[in-house]
Amino acid sequence: MKTRKLTNTAVLAAFSLAIFVLESHIPPLVPLYGVKLGLANVVTLYAKATLGTRCALAVLVIKIFLGNFFAGSVVSLIYSLFGGTLCFVMEMLMFRIVEKRQIWGVSITGAIFHNIGQIIAATILMGTEKILWYLTLLVPVGILTGAFTGICAMYTLKATEKIHNRR
Amino acid sequence: MSNKKLIVIFAVIFVTFVAAAIILSGIQPEGNIAIISVGAKQIKEVDLSEDQTFDINTELGTNTVTVSDGEIYVSDADCPDRLCIRHGKLNNKYDSIVCLPNKLVIEYKNGSGVDAVAGR
């Protein structure tokens, strides 16, 4: 791995971690579990678009483990792992289907499956399937938050295009 | 894939799930008995025609449940997010008040899931 790539991954991981910790301090806006913007995903998507899948995975893994170490618990780590893994796998599949400028579509897919992953985690942890009904609300919520973070990622990529072209 | 196609796909998913949520929220429960469980274990059946307030104590924490005018809600809790309180009243057949930190679930009897079928 080139030094530049390594440094960039480290910087993005730090960014992602800071956003994650900051976001965890914002109280939930609606009385529903799992509803948050997921702004840290902007950084993961940016890492995938500029540095590749492996670096994006590194950013995600660092964010999940250190983020829950700083601002979470063992339980929230399990939720993050389920959500994050499913989200990442689906996003990487989606990256192959859509064009690069359609990163918002990748983000929406990621957000939907992040929420599905967390519901699966909740089902296992609670030992009850009753909470599956929450999916009827969490899927549309994921589409909205995913669209927002996706548009953020799209404009971030546009704004930093010049930096990447200069290399 | 064109932008249009992608937007249509997400719009269809969005509308389907919102419609499902609206339809489900309109279904009224049969009877007026609520079930309180902690995790997979049912711990209490509550008659909603009787006004009452009681605590559910587990090793995970305490939730105070109130029944008034045939409606049930969590009035106090020691969990950090207190989303169970903000959820408000149990309002349809498939609704459930969930407190994730305390693993508490409140729902109507014959509400959702396998428990109702198995008649536990």
Interface residues (C-beta under 8 A of the other chain):
Chain A: P28 P31 L32 Y33 V75 I97 V98 E99 Q102 G105 I108 I112 A122 L125 M126 G127 T128 E129 K130 I131 L132 W133 Y134 L135 T136 L137 V139 P140 I143 A147
Chain B: M1 N3 L6 F10 I13 F14 F17 V18 A20 A21 L24 S37 G39 A40 D81 L83 R86 H87 G88 Y94 D95 S96 V98 L100 P101 K103 V105 E107 G111 S112 G113 V114 D115
